[in-house]
């Protein structure tokens, strides 16, 4: 089950990649894999991030991920 993860801003800097593919059944499982692979620096960033799952914002980490899902990792943005 291939999930595409796209990183933006500080999440991109913490992960060291623009995007990657993973196999995960839920958003929580995916987040765990990302922290295991990229380390605690990304883990700290992810605590403040919001997630778009196929373009829909969610904070529910139990949401199921289907094959082909795109997850956008969005840290808080500053500016005005």
Beta strands, then each sheet from edge to edge (+ up, - down):
strand 1: 2-8
strand 2: 19-23
strand 3: 50-53
strand 4: 56-58
strand 5: 70-74
sheet 1: 2+ 1- 5- 3+ 4-
end
